[in-house]
Each structure stands twice: as structure tokens, then as C-alpha cells.
Amino acid sequence: MTTDRFYGGVTNRLENLQACLMFIQSTTPTRNQLIQWVINNTRASSVDAVSHHLTFLDAIDLIELDDTTCELATYGEQWLGDRDPDTLYTALTEGVKGFDTILEALAEEPWTDPELMDLLVSEFDEAEMTKPGPAIRHREWLQVLGYATREGDTTYITDVGREALATHSTNTYRATHSPPPGVEVGDQLIQPEIEATFDTGFGYQISGINPRRDVDDSQYLLVFANEDGPYADDVTQGQFEYIGEGLEGDQTSSSPGNSVLIDAIDDDIPVHFFYQATDSAGWAYQGLVDVLGYDTEQRDGREVIVFSMVHQQATTPDDGVETTEADLRSKLDAEPQLTSDEEFTKQERRVRDQAFARIVKSAYDNRCAVCDTRRETPAGTPEVEAAHIYPRSEQGADDPRNGLALCKLHHWAFDSGWLSITDAYTILVADAPDRAGYHEFKQLEGRQITLPDDDELRPHAQFLAKHRELHGF
């Protein structure tokens, strides 16, 4: 039985799903009664195939399916109440890998089904496909929700899809030097919870050093140690040693995990540390650690890499951030310096970044200067980011007048050269009509940006001019 026969195709899928959920809500049927209802009310005919598709609805938390009674689950009840496509999209993304991956890819350019299949195979080790069936089912759901549209053999993202992607990206893990949202030092997490928290996967089981990249392609590390291995509980506090990856033969500095840990000595790469005691089913989150250095040693007849690490001290808002914020504000009366060659330790850099971001985001009331949008996560965390106008990569100064509050989409567009700003605070758009995204950004051209109420915190012409020069405006 095809998915179309069960759900009624792309056109009728929401109507059929609604009728099914309303039947469950009103009757609390047994599994067999629900299967018979589906056969009587859709073109489905195979009991086994119907059972398979109902199991999928159970997996994405729309229904609770067992042999005695079937009831609505969390997202089923929520969607019947609000009929919001985002509710179904949340259910799909939390229950099945790949939806965000496809939507993010479509935001860059159109894709065919075989290309989407290759994308899923490349992104997920467990996605073994020789035919694009699973990719087609993902694409069909995005069409049903109005997030994608189909022209010939090619799928395109819709404006509604772009809005959904921007909304959901606020809930996606981003590499920072803070515990991830909802997680505190000492929390016990099992593998699926760690995967959900960091929006990643480990395959069969967790182990060792795991380099990862977040949705913005920023690098971070998840490092695991367990008591059954070479580690006692003294790795859970203060300074400690950690053995590099490689269980047999000599360890090398070029292996994926070891090489990124070595990079973290000098580069600003967040390293999250987990520890599992022998009698524990989960992993205790130990917070972030700094990598101080490494040596090679002979142990048990082979050469191993021994990293020196130290747990970061918990920071509070007044652990230097307020002082640094006051220092940055005190310089607003002076003419700004375009660049700064000051050198900072990792901790000083983090404090300075936090102070800069607090000033800039507060100045714009957590609104995007380009689209004037203000979004928050369900926990109340603002989506908006503090962007340097003349970038840090060019030694751009941490002067609040070198800052803009931007949503994630327009931060990317500003940094990549799609957008710039005139001295009169109107938006410029790059002349690249053949590139995906041009027509969307072109609508912004000439629009006045949102500005801070405090004139002292408005973007300075010096930084705006250098940004235009950097990107060829």
C-alpha cells in the first residue's frame, strides 16, 4: 500500500489525518477498530500496511497506540486544537531525522527527489537508500504543510517554509560557551536526550571524542569519559588528563577527534564534557572544559596522546561582563576606532562577546534591524543576534556602534554580502539576479532599517562604509 492510499495524497492528507484523529478523540478505539476505520474510510486495504503507518503516527507523538486502546498523544491533541502546520512540523522533526536538513537545503536552491535522497544518505549514516522513496515521503509532508511546492521534477521552498525554518532554527543548538538550553551541570542524560539537545546523532552508541558543527557551521566538541574506561571520577572537577582517541596501535594527532581537540587549545571551540559512572544508565553533563595542551606518552606498549583539560568555572552576569559592558559604553563619547589588535584570553574573549551582545541586542529591543522582527524561543530566549558590521575576521572593533541586531537569516545575508547599509540607514542589495534568494532580498532594497532610540548606539558611518567596501557595494 502506498502512502497516498493511506493519507489520500498531498491534497487530502490533512483532511484525512484530521478525520482519523477526531475518530480517535471521540471513540478511544482499540488498535483493530482503528485499523478497520482506516480501511473503511480511505483507499487503504492491507491490515499490515495500515498498522505500519499508524505506528509512524505513534512515533511522531500524534497518537498513543497499544493493543487495547488508542488515544491522542501530545501533538495530536495540540494540532486538533490549533490546526497550525508548525505543530505537525515540530512533531515530524522531533520524531524523524531529515526534515530540517531538506528544508535548509531547499532554502539555498531547488532540489530533485534523487538529489534529496543523496543528501539524506550523506547526512545520516543510517540512511541507506538506493531509491528515493523516503526522500519523497519527506518532501510530500513539506508540501502538505505548505513549506514546499513542486514544479515538474523539482521542489522549491515557499515563503511559509522560510518562515518555519527561521522559527525552528531558534530552537536548534548553536555552539556557545554556555550549557545548552534546558541542561544544567550535573544533569543525567541518556543518548536520545543528548542527541536531541545538540541536534545530532551518534549511531549505535556514544563514545570518546565527537567533533560536531552546528546549524551555522560553527565547530564544537562533545567529549565522553566513563568509569569503566581509564577514568576515575577525578575527571569531573578541576584539572585532569584525558586520553586521545584510538583504541589500538599508536594514536595520531591527525585523527578527527584528536585534531579538533588540539585545535581547541588555541581556537575558540566549545568543548562539552560528559561522564558516566559504572552504575549509571545515563551520562552526567559536566559542563564545558578548556583544553590546555597535550603530550605524547608510551603506555601499554603504544604511543598515546594525553590531553590536559580543566573545567571552566561557572560564570554569572557580573563575572566581568558588567564591568566590560560599562567599559564599552564609556568609549561611546570618543571617535570610534575601526579595528582593534588587542589580544584576549579565551575567558576574556567570551566575556567581551557577551558584553558586546548585551549592549547591541538591548539597543534594538531584541528586534532585527532589517525586518523589525522580534522572536523568542518557548523559554523566552531572543532569536536576534549581535552582528559586527566590520567583521571580527578583519579585526573589527568591539564598539557597539560597530554592531547591528539581526535575525539569523539577515545576519547570514549581511555577513555574506547579500545586504549592506547606506550612511542614511537604507538597505542595499547585491546585484546577483541569477543566485537563489535574490528576489527575496531584492524586496528589502531601499527600506529604512530599525534604529536604536539612543543616538549614541546607532551604526557609525565609518563601519558602514568599510562593510560596503568589503563586499563591493
C-alpha positions, 0 to 999 in steps of 0.5 A: 500500500502506498502512502497516498492510499493511506493519507489520500495524497498531498491534497487530502492528507490533512483532511484525512489525518484530521478525520482519523484523529477526531475518530480517535478523540471521540471513540478511544478505539482499540488498535483493530477498530482503528485499523478497520476505520482506516480501511473503511474510510480511505483507499487503504486495504492491507491490515499490515500496511495500515498498522505500519503507518499508524505506528509512524503516527505513534512515533511522531507523538500524534497518537498513543497506540497499544493493543487495547486502546488508542488515544491522542498523544501530545501533538495530536491533541495540540494540532486538533486544537490549533490546526497550525502546520508548525505543530505537525512540523515540530512533531515530524522533526522531533520524531524523524531525522531529515526534515530540517536538513531538506528544508535548509537545503531547499532554502539555498536552491531547488532540489530533485527527489534523487538529489534529496535522497543523496543528501539524506544518505550523506547526512545520516549514516543510517540512511541507506537508500538506493531509491528515493522513496523516503526522500519523497515521503519527506518532501510530500509532508513539506508540501502538505504543510505548505513549506514546499511546492513542486514544479515538474521534477523539482521542489522549491521552498515557499515563503511559509517554509522560510518562515518555519525554518527561521522559527525552528532554527531558534530552537536548534543548538548553536555552539556557545560557551554556555550549557545548552538550553534546558541542561544544567551541570550535573544533569543525567542524560541518556543518548536520545536526550543528548542527541536531541539537545545538540541536534545530532546523532551518534549511531549505535552508541556514544563514545570518546571524542565527537567533533560536531558543527552546528546549524551555522557551521560553527565547530564544537566538541562533545567529549565522553569519559566513563568509569569503566574506561581509564577514568576515575571520577577525578575527571569531573572537577578541576584539572585532569588528563584525558586520553586521545582517541584510538583504541589500538596501535599508536594514536595520531594527532591527525585523527578527527577527534584528536585534531579538533581537540588540539585545535581547541587549545588555541581556537575558540571551540566549545568543548562539552564534557560528559561522564558516566559512572559504572552504575549509571544508565545515563551520562552526567553533563559536566559542563564545558572544559578548556583544553590546555595542551597535550603530550605524547606518552608510551603506555601499554606498549603504544604511543598515546596522546594525553590531553590536559583539560580543566573545567571552566568555572561557572560564570554569572552576569557580573563575572566581568561582563558588567564591568566590560559592558560599562567599559564599552559604553564609556568609549561611546563619547570618543571617535570610534576606532575601526579595528582593534589588535588587542589580544584576549584570553579565551575567558576574556574573549567570551566575556567581551562577546557577551558584553558586546551582545548585551549592549547591541541586542538591548539597543534594538529591543531584541528586534532585527534591524532589517525586518523589525522582527522580534522572536523568542524561543518557548523559554523566552530566549531572543532569536536576534543576534549581535552582528559586527558590521566590520567583521571580527575576521578583519579585526573589527572593533568591539564598539557597539556602534560597530554592531547591528541586531539581526535575525539569523537569516539577515545576519547570514545575508549581511555577513555574506554580502547579500545586504549592506547599509547606506550612511542614511540607514537604507538597505542595499542589495547585491546585484546577483539576479541569477543566485537563489534568494535574490528576489527575496532580498531584492524586496528589502532594497531601499527600506529604512532599517530599525534604529536604536532610540539612543543616538549614541548606539546607532551604526557609525558611518565609518563601519558602514562604509568599510562593510560596503567596501568589503563586499563591493557595494 
